[in-house]
Amino acid sequence: MDSPPVNPQKQRRGLNRILHAAGYSVQGLRAAWHETAFRQEFVLSLILLPVGLWLANNWIEAALLLGSLMLVLIVELLNTGIESAIDRVGLEWHDLSKRAKDMGSAAVLLSLLLCVGIWGNAVWHKVLS
């Protein structure tokens, strides 16, 4: 019996696999930089990073504040990946393509709302109370 073809990338092991995976990740971040939404969220995250460290009273609060920023970037990357895969299949309108893109967009919205809620609560407790 013939075995199914194996992706040569899956043959890598050890440090070789880690180095190639890191290279692919860097390529993904470079590609994401060309997306306006990712760029805006990334720059805002850089601006908010020191503010988050100032707002936080302990490492747990810092992790929540900075983690919520990271979550927005992660979800934006996944949404861009979904949109790119859908566009690769075809640019014509299809209900399932629209649904997939809308769900990706909704995921970004929810991550942004979570981030705003966490940051709003932190500002409220540090500055306004």
N, C-alpha and C positions, 0 to 999 in steps of 0.2 A: 504494500500500500504506500502511496505517496503521502508524505507528510505535507501539511499546509505550508506555504511559503512563510518564511520568518523574516520579520523586519530586521535588517542588519543593525539598526540602532539598538535593538533589544539584546544584542550579543555582547555589548560592552559590560564590563564588570569593574568594580573597585573604583580607584581614583580616576581612571579613564572615563567611566560613566558619569562620575560627579562633575568632572571638568566639562564634558560635553553638555550635560544638563544645565550647568551654570551659563555656558555660552548661549544656549537656546533661551534661557530666561532673560539674559541681557538683550538678545535680539527682540524678544517680546516687549521689553520695556522701551526699547528704541522705537519699535513700531507703534506702541501706545502713545509715545510722545507726539506723534503726528495727529492724534485725536484731540480735538479742542477740549472736550469735556474732561478727559484725563489730565491734560496739561493744566486746566484751571483748578481742578481738585488737588493736583499735586502741589502747585504753587501755594494754594491756600493752606494745605497741610504743612508746608515748610514754614509759613508765617505763623500758624497756630501752634507749632511744636514748642517754641519757648514759652508761649502763653500757657500752654497746658502744663508745662513743668512748674510755672509760677502758681497756677491755680491749684495744683494738686497738693494735698496735705500729707500724703503718704504714697508709697509705691503702687498701692491698689488703685487709688484715684488716678495716678499718672497712667497706669496701664489702661484704665477705662477710657480716659480722654484720648490718649495717643492711639490706642487700639481701635477706637471708633473711627479715627481718621484713616487708619490703615484698612479697616473694613470697607470704607467707601472706595478706596483705590482698588482693592481686590475685586469688589463687585463690579466696578467699572471695567476692569480688565476682562472679567468673565462676560459681561454684556457685550463688549466690543468683539470678543471672540465669537459669540453667538451670531452677532450681526455679520461678521466677516464670513462665517461658514454659510449662513443663509444667502448672502450675496454671491458667494462662490457657486452655489447651486443654480441661481438664476435671479435676475433682477425683476422679472415679471411679478405682478401682484398675485399672491396666493394666501388663502385664509390661514393656513398653518404657518407660513412664513411670518405673516403679520402677528399671529398669536405668539410665536417664539420671541420676536423682537419686542412686542409689548410686555411680555413677562420679564424679559431682561431689563427693560426700562423700569418696570415696577420694582424689581429687585434693587436697582440703583436708588429709586425714590425712597424705598423703605430704609435702606442703609443711611441715606442722608437724613431722614426723619429721626432715626435712632441717634445719629451723631449730634444733630441739633438738640435733641432732648437731653442727652448726656452733658453737652457743653452748656446748655441753658441752665440746667440744674447746678452745675459747678459754679457758674458765674453768679447765680442767685445766692448760693450759700457763701461764696467768698467775698463778693462785692456788695450785694444788696441786703444781706442780713446782719 
